[in-house]
Amino acid sequence: MSKRSNKSFWIAFGIVLAALIIAPLVLPEFWRRFLTEILIWGLLAMSSDLLIGYTGMVSFGHSAFFGLGMYGAAAALLTVKPANLWLAILYGLCGSAVVAGFVAFFATRLRDIYFAITTLIFSQIFYVVIFTWTEVTGGENGLNFTRPQLGIPGIYTVTFTPEILHWFVLAVVTASYLILRRITHSPFGMVLQSIRENESRTRAIGYPVERYKIVAVMLSGLFAGLAGVLYAVQNRFAAPDFVYFVVSGEAVIYNVMGGIGTLVGPILGAGFFLGLREISSRIFGDQFPYLIPVGVIFIAMVIFLPQGLLGFAKRWLNR
């Protein structure tokens, strides 16, 4: 990346970040909450982009990482008193990391569609376990808990207001993006892209491909679990529906709509898809399957905008 383009990137990054900081002060309550949720789903999509866009591995198991992050946070908030936000994050990250390591150990031995199917099967296994283990997970009713305070218990804490919650989520998502950007621009990230382009040649020149893929899945699962923790804190519940494979499919859709292999694109895709679904539901209501127009638009984007919204924006600006 040239110095000029790098400078332009950071200017654009600063403008967008400033707009997101100001947004909760001017938006109505519903759209303020909606924007916070977009950031959380964007983090999930960004975590899956590390596999899809940079390693060339399509995963349908991110719902398991996301859901285990939720349930790990719920376990901490229900068992540790007083409720501690940092312990909730730690429990959620540990839960998702352990599951990601377990899935990676088996799934990375396979390639292409077989890897995708294996991650899908694992996500369904965890879904069934959570759905049926009623004594621990609450079954189909899930778990409800109170939202913890922000700060250090016993020293200084602040109650989460909608604005503070939005800024906290924004700070976590921004830090996650910067970390993932650094990872993808590092020598490790270059090897992941080499695996995406030609796995056999990468193995032939001496790289332990399976180890790199395992680490990539674990990193991706870790950030997906972090998104699950944020969603649990925002909504104060954990439910088995979020472990269902549909959540993984939506994360893939966000990547395709926004732009695969860009990190920023998946966040843009999440905002576009969720906004489109919200507007469609308000227009058509219950009298018409409102997801049909969303599906038609998605198909049109796959055909006419294969590089996603971010790719289209870059081509338009270059012109």
Phi, psi and omega in degrees: 000128181288163180298323182293313180293325178295320178294318179298321179299312183290330175295312179297320178299316179296321180295313180296318180297318178297319179296320180290330177290320182283331188310312183296343180279342184241343183277150172296166187301316182297312184289334174295313178295321181297318179295319177299320180293323177300319179298320180293312179294328176296323177295319176299314180296321180295322179295320179288335179294333177300326177274310186291309188276329187253336180248347180074030182239112180276120183248133172248024179251006184291340175295326178293316179295316179298312182293320179292330172297318177298310184289329175296317177296319179298319180298319180292318185286338180268337185255331182260122180238134358288159182301133184237119182298318185290325175292323177299317178295317180297314179298317181296316180293320179296317179298313181291323180294318179297315179295318180297319177297319179296313180295318183297323183302322182267317189289326184288353174285349182246165184232160171055230187295332181291324175296315181298316181294320180297317178295324177297316180297317179297319180297322179290326177297313179295325178298314181296318179299313181293322182292325185264341182275068190298323185298330184257316188262351183083002178061219182290343178279342179073197181234137176245146182204167178273151180284131179287169177268157179268128179135199180250113182305135179087347180244297179203125179225154178231133177287137179291118166261168178305323180290315181295320178298317179298315181294323177295313178298317179299318180296318180293316181294319179297314178297320179296318178298315181296322178294313180294325177295319178295320179297314183289339178265000181273170174304325176300315179296326178295323178293320177300318179292329175294320176298320178298318184283317182200093184295320182296318180291322178299319177292324183293329182272005169112001180278136175284086189303317183298321180294317178298320181292322178297314179297321179297316179295320181293318177297316180298317179294326179297314180287329174296320177295324177297320175298322177296321177298314180298320180294320178296318180294320181294315188261352176061035174200162174228133185224150182294339179303331183278355174263351181291149188296344179300324178299320177296319178297321178294323177298322177294320178298318178301319179296314182295317181293321185274322182134111183287141176077030182233344185068310178288322183306314179302325177293316177298318179295321178297315179296318181294314182294312182294320177295318178297318180294320179295314180295318180297320179293327179286327180286312187266334179063213182271354184277352182210137178298099189293344179282345179297311176300323178297317179295321179297316179295321178297316179298317179298322179292321179298323182282312189261340178231065185297339178269004177081180182296320182292320177296320177296318180297320179295318179295320181294318179292323178296325177293000000 
